[in-house]
Amino acid sequence: EVQLVESGGGSVQAGGSLRLSCEASGFTYSSYCVAWFRQVSGKDREGVAAIYARSGSTYYHDSVKGRYTISQDNTQENTKNTLYLQMDSLPPEDTALYYCAAMPGPCINWGNPQNHPYWGQGTQVTVSS
């Protein structure tokens, strides 16, 4: 069974930092593109960062470049792998529900949520001014 379990969300003041984690299991992690998305109520889900597990190549939405860092730990098959999102210099507009997602293959069109068959339950990030 595929599982993506996020943690690490919370409340922080503007300019602060948070680190999100996503424990992934139940699929061939190294063959997937794994990504972070965020969604504000009433708006479309937006891809913020992705990493192709096999190569470690990373991709970012323009709005988070230089402030967010996506990384991963342990690409061993058949064990839990962990995806991270380090978020620094957070502004209030980064407040959203953040999701971990996975799609097979390299990160082609990773920013389209329809390309990701697997999703976590989300973790809330609230940035206050």
PAMIDREN-970655 format. One record per residue (C-alpha): residue number from 1; x, y, z. Coordinates in steps of 0.1 Angstrom, whole numbers. Layout:
! PAMIDREN-970655
<marfi><nr>NUM</nr><x>X</x><y>Y</y><z>Z</z></marfi>
...
***
This chain:
! PAMIDREN-970655
<marfi><nr>1</nr><x>0</x><y>0</y><z>0</z></marfi>
<marfi><nr>2</nr><x>13</x><y>34</y><z>-10</z></marfi>
<marfi><nr>3</nr><x>16</x><y>58</y><z>19</z></marfi>
<marfi><nr>4</nr><x>28</x><y>94</y><z>20</z></marfi>
<marfi><nr>5</nr><x>27</x><y>109</y><z>55</z></marfi>
<marfi><nr>6</nr><x>35</x><y>145</y><z>60</z></marfi>
<marfi><nr>7</nr><x>46</x><y>162</y><z>92</z></marfi>
<marfi><nr>8</nr><x>63</x><y>193</y><z>104</z></marfi>
<marfi><nr>9</nr><x>37</x><y>219</y><z>97</z></marfi>
<marfi><nr>10</nr><x>28</x><y>246</y><z>122</z></marfi>
<marfi><nr>11</nr><x>26</x><y>283</y><z>129</z></marfi>
<marfi><nr>12</nr><x>56</x><y>306</y><z>124</z></marfi>
<marfi><nr>13</nr><x>61</x><y>344</y><z>122</z></marfi>
<marfi><nr>14</nr><x>70</x><y>360</y><z>89</z></marfi>
<marfi><nr>15</nr><x>107</x><y>356</y><z>82</z></marfi>
<marfi><nr>16</nr><x>108</x><y>323</y><z>101</z></marfi>
<marfi><nr>17</nr><x>116</x><y>288</y><z>89</z></marfi>
<marfi><nr>18</nr><x>99</x><y>254</y><z>89</z></marfi>
<marfi><nr>19</nr><x>109</x><y>220</y><z>77</z></marfi>
<marfi><nr>20</nr><x>83</x><y>196</y><z>64</z></marfi>
<marfi><nr>21</nr><x>89</x><y>159</y><z>62</z></marfi>
<marfi><nr>22</nr><x>71</x><y>132</y><z>41</z></marfi>
<marfi><nr>23</nr><x>76</x><y>95</y><z>49</z></marfi>
<marfi><nr>24</nr><x>70</x><y>75</y><z>17</z></marfi>
<marfi><nr>25</nr><x>65</x><y>38</y><z>14</z></marfi>
<marfi><nr>26</nr><x>48</x><y>11</y><z>-6</z></marfi>
<marfi><nr>27</nr><x>62</x><y>20</y><z>-40</z></marfi>
<marfi><nr>28</nr><x>95</x><y>19</y><z>-59</z></marfi>
<marfi><nr>29</nr><x>106</x><y>53</y><z>-46</z></marfi>
<marfi><nr>30</nr><x>138</x><y>56</y><z>-67</z></marfi>
<marfi><nr>31</nr><x>117</x><y>54</y><z>-99</z></marfi>
<marfi><nr>32</nr><x>95</x><y>83</y><z>-89</z></marfi>
<marfi><nr>33</nr><x>93</x><y>120</y><z>-90</z></marfi>
<marfi><nr>34</nr><x>83</x><y>132</y><z>-56</z></marfi>
<marfi><nr>35</nr><x>70</x><y>167</y><z>-50</z></marfi>
<marfi><nr>36</nr><x>55</x><y>192</y><z>-26</z></marfi>
<marfi><nr>37</nr><x>23</x><y>211</y><z>-35</z></marfi>
<marfi><nr>38</nr><x>4</x><y>236</y><z>-16</z></marfi>
<marfi><nr>39</nr><x>-32</x><y>248</y><z>-16</z></marfi>
<marfi><nr>40</nr><x>-51</x><y>277</y><z>-3</z></marfi>
<marfi><nr>41</nr><x>-88</x><y>273</y><z>2</z></marfi>
<marfi><nr>42</nr><x>-106</x><y>283</y><z>-30</z></marfi>
<marfi><nr>43</nr><x>-75</x><y>282</y><z>-52</z></marfi>
<marfi><nr>44</nr><x>-59</x><y>255</y><z>-73</z></marfi>
<marfi><nr>45</nr><x>-32</x><y>232</y><z>-59</z></marfi>
<marfi><nr>46</nr><x>2</x><y>246</y><z>-68</z></marfi>
<marfi><nr>47</nr><x>35</x><y>227</y><z>-72</z></marfi>
<marfi><nr>48</nr><x>63</x><y>243</y><z>-52</z></marfi>
<marfi><nr>49</nr><x>92</x><y>218</y><z>-55</z></marfi>
<marfi><nr>50</nr><x>101</x><y>184</y><z>-69</z></marfi>
<marfi><nr>51</nr><x>129</x><y>159</y><z>-69</z></marfi>
<marfi><nr>52</nr><x>136</x><y>130</y><z>-92</z></marfi>
<marfi><nr>53</nr><x>146</x><y>103</y><z>-66</z></marfi>
<marfi><nr>54</nr><x>169</x><y>84</y><z>-89</z></marfi>
<marfi><nr>55</nr><x>191</x><y>113</y><z>-100</z></marfi>
<marfi><nr>56</nr><x>185</x><y>139</y><z>-72</z></marfi>
<marfi><nr>57</nr><x>176</x><y>165</y><z>-98</z></marfi>
<marfi><nr>58</nr><x>155</x><y>193</y><z>-82</z></marfi>
<marfi><nr>59</nr><x>129</x><y>216</y><z>-95</z></marfi>
<marfi><nr>60</nr><x>112</x><y>247</y><z>-80</z></marfi>
<marfi><nr>61</nr><x>84</x><y>271</y><z>-86</z></marfi>
<marfi><nr>62</nr><x>98</x><y>305</y><z>-94</z></marfi>
<marfi><nr>63</nr><x>80</x><y>320</y><z>-63</z></marfi>
<marfi><nr>64</nr><x>100</x><y>298</y><z>-39</z></marfi>
<marfi><nr>65</nr><x>135</x><y>296</y><z>-56</z></marfi>
<marfi><nr>66</nr><x>162</x><y>306</y><z>-31</z></marfi>
<marfi><nr>67</nr><x>139</x><y>302</y><z>-1</z></marfi>
<marfi><nr>68</nr><x>128</x><y>265</y><z>-3</z></marfi>
<marfi><nr>69</nr><x>151</x><y>235</y><z>-5</z></marfi>
<marfi><nr>70</nr><x>138</x><y>200</y><z>-13</z></marfi>
<marfi><nr>71</nr><x>158</x><y>170</y><z>-3</z></marfi>
<marfi><nr>72</nr><x>155</x><y>133</y><z>4</z></marfi>
<marfi><nr>73</nr><x>169</x><y>107</y><z>27</z></marfi>
<marfi><nr>74</nr><x>174</x><y>70</y><z>18</z></marfi>
<marfi><nr>75</nr><x>165</x><y>58</y><z>-16</z></marfi>
<marfi><nr>76</nr><x>167</x><y>22</y><z>-7</z></marfi>
<marfi><nr>77</nr><x>139</x><y>1</y><z>-22</z></marfi>
<marfi><nr>78</nr><x>113</x><y>-15</y><z>1</z></marfi>
<marfi><nr>79</nr><x>121</x><y>7</y><z>30</z></marfi>
<marfi><nr>80</nr><x>107</x><y>40</y><z>41</z></marfi>
<marfi><nr>81</nr><x>121</x><y>70</y><z>23</z></marfi>
<marfi><nr>82</nr><x>118</x><y>105</y><z>36</z></marfi>
<marfi><nr>83</nr><x>113</x><y>137</y><z>16</z></marfi>
<marfi><nr>84</nr><x>120</x><y>171</y><z>31</z></marfi>
<marfi><nr>85</nr><x>111</x><y>207</y><z>23</z></marfi>
<marfi><nr>86</nr><x>131</x><y>233</y><z>41</z></marfi>
<marfi><nr>87</nr><x>113</x><y>266</y><z>40</z></marfi>
<marfi><nr>88</nr><x>131</x><y>298</y><z>49</z></marfi>
<marfi><nr>89</nr><x>123</x><y>335</y><z>49</z></marfi>
<marfi><nr>90</nr><x>86</x><y>327</y><z>50</z></marfi>
<marfi><nr>91</nr><x>61</x><y>354</y><z>41</z></marfi>
<marfi><nr>92</nr><x>25</x><y>353</y><z>51</z></marfi>
<marfi><nr>93</nr><x>14</x><y>345</y><z>16</z></marfi>
<marfi><nr>94</nr><x>31</x><y>311</y><z>20</z></marfi>
<marfi><nr>95</nr><x>3</x><y>301</y><z>43</z></marfi>
<marfi><nr>96</nr><x>-13</x><y>270</y><z>29</z></marfi>
<marfi><nr>97</nr><x>-20</x><y>233</y><z>33</z></marfi>
<marfi><nr>98</nr><x>11</x><y>215</y><z>20</z></marfi>
<marfi><nr>99</nr><x>10</x><y>181</y><z>4</z></marfi>
<marfi><nr>100</nr><x>35</x><y>155</y><z>-6</z></marfi>
<marfi><nr>101</nr><x>28</x><y>138</y><z>-39</z></marfi>
<marfi><nr>102</nr><x>45</x><y>112</y><z>-62</z></marfi>
<marfi><nr>103</nr><x>44</x><y>104</y><z>-99</z></marfi>
<marfi><nr>104</nr><x>62</x><y>76</y><z>-117</z></marfi>
<marfi><nr>105</nr><x>92</x><y>85</y><z>-138</z></marfi>
<marfi><nr>106</nr><x>112</x><y>117</y><z>-141</z></marfi>
<marfi><nr>107</nr><x>98</x><y>151</y><z>-132</z></marfi>
<marfi><nr>108</nr><x>82</x><y>160</y><z>-165</z></marfi>
<marfi><nr>109</nr><x>53</x><y>184</y><z>-160</z></marfi>
<marfi><nr>110</nr><x>56</x><y>178</y><z>-123</z></marfi>
<marfi><nr>111</nr><x>37</x><y>209</y><z>-115</z></marfi>
<marfi><nr>112</nr><x>5</x><y>195</y><z>-128</z></marfi>
<marfi><nr>113</nr><x>-13</x><y>178</y><z>-99</z></marfi>
<marfi><nr>114</nr><x>-31</x><y>155</y><z>-122</z></marfi>
<marfi><nr>115</nr><x>2</x><y>138</y><z>-131</z></marfi>
<marfi><nr>116</nr><x>6</x><y>126</y><z>-95</z></marfi>
<marfi><nr>117</nr><x>-14</x><y>95</y><z>-86</z></marfi>
<marfi><nr>118</nr><x>-3</x><y>94</y><z>-49</z></marfi>
<marfi><nr>119</nr><x>-9</x><y>120</y><z>-23</z></marfi>
<marfi><nr>120</nr><x>-5</x><y>125</y><z>14</z></marfi>
<marfi><nr>121</nr><x>-31</x><y>140</y><z>37</z></marfi>
<marfi><nr>122</nr><x>-15</x><y>174</y><z>40</z></marfi>
<marfi><nr>123</nr><x>1</x><y>195</y><z>67</z></marfi>
<marfi><nr>124</nr><x>-9</x><y>231</y><z>75</z></marfi>
<marfi><nr>125</nr><x>16</x><y>259</y><z>74</z></marfi>
<marfi><nr>126</nr><x>5</x><y>292</y><z>88</z></marfi>
<marfi><nr>127</nr><x>28</x><y>323</y><z>86</z></marfi>
<marfi><nr>128</nr><x>17</x><y>353</y><z>106</z></marfi>
<marfi><nr>129</nr><x>27</x><y>389</y><z>99</z></marfi>
***
